[in-house]
Amino acid sequence: MNAKRQKAEELIYKIFDALDTTGTNTDYYKSLFANMSDDDFYKFCQRRLPFRFHTRAFKIEPKMHEIINAFKILGAPLLEKVKAPYIFEDPTTGEPVETQECMVVYIHLKRMKQMLTKKNHVSMNTDKRDMKTGLLTSDDKGGKETDREFESLATMGLEYTMDEFARPKGDAMDAMDQMSNAILSKGSVSDSDITVTKNDSLGKNLFNAYLIGAHIHSNLIDTDYMTPLTAKNKKQAIKRV
């Protein structure tokens, strides 16, 4: 056994002794490594997740203080103070306030491509659209607002932002024209400058057509079981009479 392997084994046994006071895990790995050559030990450590903690209900269940001690032996930070500049910064030194010690862990979530700068895409022109859904096409096809993003906006109380993304910047063509006219005429726009009608949504009109095709009438945009166009034509016919 070379010196590096001996040092590695000693570290492994110290950590398992801290986690398991019964010595069951330490004895298991001692017997496992006893018949291994240095090359076999090296290959074993190269495996994905080579070390596994063996538990037994009510017998071998590490407590939180034992886990903290094991991390101290390993030299890995489990509890850290996190700087919170969004809460307070010292006006003289610029040093942010720190939180109480909290657990620091890695979140095993795939990073979405929207967070990567090189993957970001900004639409420059809104002329080319799929007029069934209102989505941009061709080179200006961009990312869509997901339900999770709208949930985040709702959580933060950004109702006007939700209206903006879902209506004038979405598939509400009349609302988009109102927004553009307000910006061109006075250089700014407010939510109060835009009036969104019930049927001003390409997506809702498309879905309503699918429902009618399935012999289902809804009040999504229909009035008295009539589409907006039918109701408008009927109103004009009554006026002529």
N, C-alpha and C positions, 0 to 999 in steps of 0.2 A: 504494500500500500504506500503510494507516494504521499508527500506532505500536503499537497493541495487537496487530495481526496480525504485525507484524515481531517483537515480543517473543515471541509464541507460537511462531512458526516457529523462532526461535533456540533456544528451550527444546527443541523437538522434535528439532532437529538435534543438540544437545548430548547428549541422552539416547541417540539412535541411534548417535552416535559412540562413546559409552561402551560400548554393547552390541556394536557391530559395528565392529571396527578396520579392516575392509576398506573401509568407506565405502559399501558397496552399498546398504544401506537408506537412508542419508542422501541419496545421489544419486537414489534412486527417488522419495522424497518431494519433493526439490527440483524434479525435472522434473514431478512431478504438480501441485505448487502454482504452477509458473511461469505456467501459462495460466489460473489461477483468478482471478476477481475477488474483492473482499473479501466480497461477499455469498455467492458460491459457497464460499469458504473457511469462512465461518460455518456454512453449511448442512452442509458436510462434517463439521465438528467436532461437529455436533448428532446425527450418525448414531450408532447403537448400535455400539460397538467400532470407531471409525473408523480407528484405527492398528493395523496388524498387522505383526509382526516376521517378515521373510522369512528363512528358514533354508536352509542348504545343507549336506548331510551332510559332515562332516570339514572344511568350509571356513568356514562361518558358524554357529558354535555357541557362544553366550556362556558364559563360565566364571562360577563363583559370585562371584568377586571383581568381575567386570565388572557383574554384576547388582546387587551391593551398591553399587557406585559410581554406577550409574544411578539407584538409589533415593535416594542422597544428593543428586544433582543435582535430582531431583524434589521432595525435601524430605519424602518419605514414609517412615515408620519401617518397616524390614524386620526388624531385629533389636532386641529390647527386653528389658529385665529385668522379670520378672513378680513381683509381690509374692505371697508364699505364707504368709498368716496361719495356715493350717491346719497348717503345719510348726512355726513358732516366731514368737512375738511378744515384743519387749523388754518385760519386766514394768514398767519405769519409764516409758518413753515410749509404749508400745503400738504401736511401729513394727514391722511385720512384716518378716521376712527376705526377701531378694530372690534370685531364681534367677540363674544365669549367663545371658548374652544368648542368646536363642532366637528363632527365626523366628516372626513374628506374621502370620497370614494369615486371611482370611475363609473360613469354612466355608460352602459353597453347599448348605446343607440347609434344607429347609422346616421352620419351627418348628411342632412339633405343638401342637394346640389344648389338650392337657393342661397345657402350660406356661403358658398364658394364664389369669390369675386370673378374668377375666370369663367364661371358657368352662368353668371348673371346676364340677362338680356333685357334691353329696354326697347319698347316699341316707339318708333318715331313717327309713324303715319297710321291713321285709323280709317283710311279709305277702303281698304280691302277687307271685307267681312263676309262671313257666312251668314246670310240674311235669314237663315232659319233659327240660328242660336245667338247671333250677335257676336260670336267669337272672331277675333282677328285671324287672318290667314296669311299665307305667303311669308315674306321675310320679316314681317312685323308680328308674327305669331309669338305671343309671350306667355308667361306663366299665368295661371288662374288662381284666384283666391279660393282657398279650400275652406271646408266647414270648420276645421280646427283653427284657422286664422280668424275667422269670424267669431268663433267662441272666445278667442283671446281678446279681440276688440270689445266684445260684450262684457268680458270680465273687467276690463279697464274702463268701462263706461264711455267708450268712444262711439256713441250711436250715430253721430253725424258722419263720422268716417265710414261707418258701415253703409249708411245711405249713399254716400258718394261712390264707394266701390261697387255696390250692387245695382245702382240705378244710372246716373249720368255717365259714369265710367264703366258701366256694364253693358246691358242690352236695351236700355231705355233710350231710344233714338230721339224722341221729342225732348226729353230732359237733357240729353247731350247737346242738342241744338240751343236750348235755353242757356246752358252753362257757357257754351262757346260765345254766344251773342253777348252775354253779360261781361265776359272777359275782354272781348274786343271793344265793347262800348265804354266800359268804365275801368278796365284794367284789373278787376278783381271780381270774385263771385262769392256769394253766401248761400247757405242752404235755403234761406227764405226767398232767394231769387228764382228758385226752381220749383215748379209745380209738376208733380208726377201723377198722371192719371192711372186709373185701375188697369187699363189695357195697354199701357206703354211699357211693354216688355216682350221682346221677340221670343224669349224662352217660354214665357207663360202662354203666349199665343200658340206656339208649337205644341206644347203639352196639352193645351185645350183642344187642339185639332185632333190629337191622338185619342183623347177621351171621347170626343164626338164620334170618331171612327169606330170606337168600341161600344157605341150606343150608350155612353155615359154622359149625362149633362151635369155640370158643376157650376158653382158660383165663383169659380176662379177669376174669370173675366166676363162670363155671360150674365145677362140681365133678363129675368123672366123667361129662361130657357131659350134665349136668343143670343147669337154672337153679336159683338159690337157693331159689325157691318150691317147685319140684318136689322138690328134695332134702329140704327141710323137711317136706313132706307125706309123703314116703316114710318118713322117719325116724319120724314120728308113727304111721304105719300099722304099722310094725314093732313099735313099743312096745305098741300095742293088742293085737297077737297074743301 
